[in-house]
Amino acid sequence: MAKKAVRKSGGKKRKASKTQKQTFTRIRLWATRIVLGVVVFVVGLAALYSVVNPPLTHTIWSEWRRLGKVERNWVPIEDISPVMARAVVAAEDANFCLHWGFDVEAIRDALEDGGSRGASTISQQVVKNVFLWQGRSWVRKALETSLTPVVEIFWSKQRILEVYLNVAETGEGVFGVEAAAQRNFNVSAAQLSPVQAARIAAILPSPRNRSVTDPSVRTRRRAAAILDGAATIRADGRSNCFED
């Protein structure tokens, strides 16, 4: 009788072990399917947005909820003054045409400065603005780093810049350079002067705290530097990837 009891006990343990393995296998299979599904969805969305304008972003939605309204007018890059495009590149990512999503030299310089300044390229900022959320976290940064090469594969440099110029926050409740041009200067983005474009670009790091029409001394200096930088990248060919 004792032997039979031992055999039954051993059989139950084997069955329990087998059941646990089957359960673990099912969980792993479903987890794999979910991950693959998310990857396929994101890649498909990136491919879609290479030709279709993103209808909404997390930041725009958040500001709409906070303020009750936002100002945003999407315009194709052909309807944006070339000086505006050059000013943004000069301000945010002077080597935009020279890298594939990450500016290694800028990252190295930022690390040497102890991380006191950012090194995000326009491509990375587009990924953050369109697909992710604002704020600093390792999770968001990891997702941003993973998605940036995908966007660089599917989108042209001109498309990346076009989306950036339309989704970047350019004031409290204001998104895109068209809305910024109309609010601050009563002109369209196509009519912006070099100085006006430089001033809009100068507030981009902190659009809710800096003024385009009443700039501080620091903002004026930054705008002047951007004006020179925009002329430089045009002269040395660093604007060729987004200008016809």
Secondary structure, 3 states (H helix, E strand, C coil): CHHHHHHHHHHHHHHHHHHHHHHHHHHHHHHHHHHHHHHHHHHHHHHHCCCCCCCCCHHHHHHHHHHCCCEECCCCHHHCCHHHHHHHHHHHCCCCCCCCCCCHHHHHHHHHCCCCCCCCCHHHHHHHHHHCCCCCCHHHHHHHHHHHHHHHHHCCHHHHHHHHHHHCEEECCEECHHHHHHHHHCCCHHHCCHHHHHHHHHCCCCCCCCCCCCCCHHHHHHHHHHHHHHHHHHHCCCCCCCCC
